[in-house]
Amino acid sequence: MKEGRKMKAIIVDDENLALRDLERQLSKIAGIEVAGTFRLASDALEQIPELKPDIVFLDIDMPEFRNRSRGTGSKNR
């Protein structure tokens, strides 16, 4: 990363309060720019190619992930 350039971050969380709190905390850090916030992981995935974030803050305890883990967990046994 070039000196002076801010890191672009996106936040993905289905809980609005947590999403806004993390966005507020990150906005206080000089070297980070919040390029996007998303309530659905699928929406974030669609925007990643356009936004090109350096870092993704992702809540892994979301309905989208819980449904997937249930479906894949039984196949691995």
C-alpha positions as CSV (number, residue, x, y, z in Angstrom):
1,M,0.0,0.0,0.0
2,K,1.4,3.4,-0.9
3,E,2.2,5.9,1.8
4,G,-0.6,8.4,2.4
5,R,-3.2,6.1,0.8
6,K,-6.1,5.1,3.1
7,M,-7.0,1.4,3.4
8,K,-10.5,0.8,1.9
9,A,-12.7,-1.3,4.2
10,I,-16.1,-2.7,3.9
11,I,-18.3,-4.0,6.8
12,V,-20.8,-6.8,6.6
13,D,-23.1,-7.4,9.5
14,D,-26.8,-8.3,9.7
15,E,-27.1,-6.4,13.0
16,N,-27.6,-2.7,12.2
17,L,-26.3,-1.5,15.6
18,A,-23.1,-3.5,15.4
19,L,-22.6,-2.3,11.8
20,R,-23.0,1.3,12.6
21,D,-20.9,1.1,15.8
22,L,-18.0,-0.5,13.8
23,E,-18.4,2.1,11.1
24,R,-18.2,4.9,13.7
25,Q,-15.1,3.4,15.3
26,L,-13.3,2.9,12.0
27,S,-14.1,6.4,10.9
28,K,-12.0,7.6,13.8
29,I,-8.9,5.9,12.4
30,A,-7.0,8.2,10.0
31,G,-5.7,5.4,7.7
32,I,-9.0,3.7,7.0
33,E,-11.9,4.7,4.7
34,V,-15.2,2.8,5.0
35,A,-16.0,2.2,1.3
36,G,-19.3,0.4,2.0
37,T,-21.6,-1.3,4.6
38,F,-23.8,-4.3,3.9
39,R,-26.4,-6.2,5.8
40,L,-26.2,-9.2,3.5
41,A,-23.0,-11.0,2.6
42,S,-24.4,-11.6,-0.9
43,D,-24.7,-7.9,-1.5
44,A,-21.1,-7.4,-0.3
45,L,-19.9,-10.1,-2.6
46,E,-21.5,-8.4,-5.6
47,Q,-19.8,-5.1,-4.8
48,I,-16.3,-6.3,-3.9
49,P,-15.1,-6.3,-7.5
50,E,-16.2,-2.6,-7.9
51,L,-15.1,-1.3,-4.5
52,K,-11.8,-3.3,-4.3
53,P,-11.5,-3.2,-0.5
54,D,-8.2,-3.8,1.2
55,I,-10.0,-5.3,4.2
56,V,-13.4,-6.8,4.9
57,F,-14.9,-6.8,8.4
58,L,-17.3,-9.8,8.2
59,D,-19.7,-11.0,10.9
60,I,-19.7,-14.8,10.5
61,D,-22.7,-15.3,12.7
62,M,-25.2,-14.4,10.1
63,P,-28.3,-16.3,8.8
64,E,-26.6,-16.7,5.4
65,F,-23.7,-18.5,7.0
66,R,-25.7,-20.5,9.5
67,N,-27.8,-22.0,6.7
68,R,-24.7,-22.9,4.7
69,S,-22.9,-24.5,7.6
70,R,-25.9,-26.8,8.4
71,G,-26.0,-28.0,4.8
72,T,-22.3,-28.7,4.5
73,G,-21.6,-30.1,8.0
74,S,-23.5,-33.3,7.5
75,K,-21.7,-34.1,4.2
76,N,-18.3,-34.1,5.9
77,R,-19.2,-36.8,8.5
